Amino acid sequence: MSEAAPTPAKFGDYLELTKPRLSLLSVLTALVGYLAARPPSQPLKLMFVVIGTSLAAGGVAALNQWMEHETDAQMKRTADRPIPTGKVATGSAFVIGMLMCIAALFLLFAKVNALAAMFTLFTIFSYLGWYTPAKKWSVWSTEIGAIAGAFPPLIGWAAGEGKVSALGWILFGILFFWQIPHFMAVAWTYRRDYSAVHFPMLPVRDESGRRVAIWSLINTVVLVAVSSLPTVLGLATRAYGFAALVFGGWFLGLAIGFLRAESRDLAARRLFLGSIIYLPIVLGALVADRLLFHP
């Protein structure tokens, strides 16, 4: 499909180019890392962390859409994005994305610290240089993308503590293992779109969906175990541990439901919605526990 002729873009088109909902997740998880590290009160530094991660997330989203605008135009779920519809020119998307990423790195390096900037750089390169190309050639592209998506808490933790200790890496693990069932549910729902552009991801190769469901369940089990580590290691109280196990058990039940072949499509949507509910509750409980109850 040929690219539509560019038309004058509105502010909303440029905003859509930054994938604001997905970018907000990166910003919020970076904020979780920062607050869980319990740094001294530094409102200005916190503001720079939020602005820097917002710029990086938006810039990566814009460059991702620039790189994938041809395949986006061939899939129903992405055909209405700003570049395929001609609302934003490809050159404009590239320039905007590059400037946002450069500004993010400069701001975090100059106003936060070098380690936070380094993890931001890792995020940018792993998403654009590894995950985005891997979608065309690797069945493991979801897992590769999960690595990139798990870096934001490390950005926040590095900003708050100046290094990354055990709980920071646990947050990385929570984000990584959460993304597998989350995106497997998405990819199963839109598997025909991904098949149309020849993305060799597991939900495309596994026509029955059984391996998709089993892999989602395995990662959910590991997720529940990793989310319990803060209490096991004495980094959070039993109150957080109780919340993590209760909501982890609920999320695990949704992953088990995904195993039933006769209702797999419906279960995929439930698993996706459940993942959106699960993550903020568990991360919010951890932050609240660290700030209010943990000595």
QUIHU-V176310 format. One record per residue. N is the residue number from 1. RES is the residue in one letter. D_LAST is the distance of its C-alpha to the last C-alpha in whole Angstrom. Layout:
n | res | d_last
N | RES | D_LAST
N | RES | D_LAST
This chain:
n | res | d_last
1 | M | 59
2 | S | 60
3 | E | 57
4 | A | 58
5 | A | 60
6 | P | 57
7 | T | 57
8 | P | 55
9 | A | 52
10 | K | 50
11 | F | 46
12 | G | 45
13 | D | 47
14 | Y | 45
15 | L | 41
16 | E | 42
17 | L | 43
18 | T | 39
19 | K | 38
20 | P | 36
21 | R | 34
22 | L | 33
23 | S | 32
24 | L | 30
25 | L | 28
26 | S | 28
27 | V | 27
28 | L | 24
29 | T | 23
30 | A | 22
31 | L | 21
32 | V | 18
33 | G | 18
34 | Y | 17
35 | L | 15
36 | A | 13
37 | A | 13
38 | R | 11
39 | P | 14
40 | P | 15
41 | S | 17
42 | Q | 20
43 | P | 22
44 | L | 25
45 | K | 24
46 | L | 22
47 | M | 26
48 | F | 27
49 | V | 25
50 | V | 26
51 | I | 30
52 | G | 30
53 | T | 29
54 | S | 31
55 | L | 34
56 | A | 33
57 | A | 33
58 | G | 36
59 | G | 38
60 | V | 38
61 | A | 39
62 | A | 42
63 | L | 43
64 | N | 42
65 | Q | 45
66 | W | 47
67 | M | 47
68 | E | 47
69 | H | 50
70 | E | 53
71 | T | 51
72 | D | 49
73 | A | 53
74 | Q | 54
75 | M | 51
76 | K | 51
77 | R | 47
78 | T | 47
79 | A | 51
80 | D | 50
81 | R | 47
82 | P | 49
83 | I | 50
84 | P | 52
85 | T | 54
86 | G | 55
87 | K | 52
88 | V | 51
89 | A | 53
90 | T | 52
91 | G | 52
92 | S | 50
93 | A | 47
94 | F | 47
95 | V | 47
96 | I | 44
97 | G | 42
98 | M | 43
99 | L | 42
100 | M | 39
101 | C | 37
102 | I | 39
103 | A | 37
104 | A | 34
105 | L | 34
106 | F | 35
107 | L | 33
108 | L | 29
109 | F | 31
110 | A | 32
111 | K | 29
112 | V | 26
113 | N | 26
114 | A | 29
115 | L | 26
116 | A | 26
117 | A | 29
118 | M | 30
119 | F | 28
120 | T | 30
121 | L | 33
122 | F | 32
123 | T | 32
124 | I | 35
125 | F | 37
126 | S | 36
127 | Y | 37
128 | L | 40
129 | G | 41
130 | W | 40
131 | Y | 39
132 | T | 42
133 | P | 45
134 | A | 44
135 | K | 44
136 | K | 48
137 | W | 48
138 | S | 45
139 | V | 44
140 | W | 41
141 | S | 40
142 | T | 38
143 | E | 35
144 | I | 36
145 | G | 35
146 | A | 32
147 | I | 31
148 | A | 32
149 | G | 30
150 | A | 27
151 | F | 27
152 | P | 25
153 | P | 21
154 | L | 22
155 | I | 24
156 | G | 21
157 | W | 18
158 | A | 21
159 | A | 21
160 | G | 17
161 | E | 17
162 | G | 20
163 | K | 20
164 | V | 19
165 | S | 17
166 | A | 16
167 | L | 15
168 | G | 17
169 | W | 20
170 | I | 19
171 | L | 19
172 | F | 23
173 | G | 23
174 | I | 23
175 | L | 25
176 | F | 28
177 | F | 28
178 | W | 28
179 | Q | 31
180 | I | 33
181 | P | 34
182 | H | 33
183 | F | 36
184 | M | 38
185 | A | 38
186 | V | 40
187 | A | 42
188 | W | 43
189 | T | 44
190 | Y | 46
191 | R | 47
192 | R | 51
193 | D | 50
194 | Y | 48
195 | S | 51
196 | A | 54
197 | V | 52
198 | H | 52
199 | F | 48
200 | P | 48
201 | M | 45
202 | L | 44
203 | P | 45
204 | V | 48
205 | R | 49
206 | D | 48
207 | E | 50
208 | S | 49
209 | G | 46
210 | R | 45
211 | R | 43
212 | V | 41
213 | A | 40
214 | I | 39
215 | W | 38
216 | S | 35
217 | L | 34
218 | I | 34
219 | N | 31
220 | T | 30
221 | V | 29
222 | V | 27
223 | L | 25
224 | V | 24
225 | A | 23
226 | V | 21
227 | S | 19
228 | S | 18
229 | L | 17
230 | P | 13
231 | T | 13
232 | V | 15
233 | L | 14
234 | G | 10
235 | L | 9
236 | A | 9
237 | T | 9
238 | R | 13
239 | A | 13
240 | Y | 14
241 | G | 15
242 | F | 18
243 | A | 19
244 | A | 19
245 | L | 22
246 | V | 23
247 | F | 24
248 | G | 25
249 | G | 27
250 | W | 29
251 | F | 29
252 | L | 31
253 | G | 33
254 | L | 34
255 | A | 35
256 | I | 37
257 | G | 39
258 | F | 40
259 | L | 42
260 | R | 44
261 | A | 47
262 | E | 49
263 | S | 46
264 | R | 44
265 | D | 45
266 | L | 44
267 | A | 41
268 | A | 40
269 | R | 40
270 | R | 37
271 | L | 35
272 | F | 35
273 | L | 34
274 | G | 32
275 | S | 30
276 | I | 30
277 | I | 28
278 | Y | 26
279 | L | 24
280 | P | 23
281 | I | 21
282 | V | 19
283 | L | 18
284 | G | 18
285 | A | 16
286 | L | 13
287 | V | 13
288 | A | 12
289 | D | 10
290 | R | 8
291 | L | 9
292 | L | 8
293 | F | 6
294 | H | 4
295 | P | 0
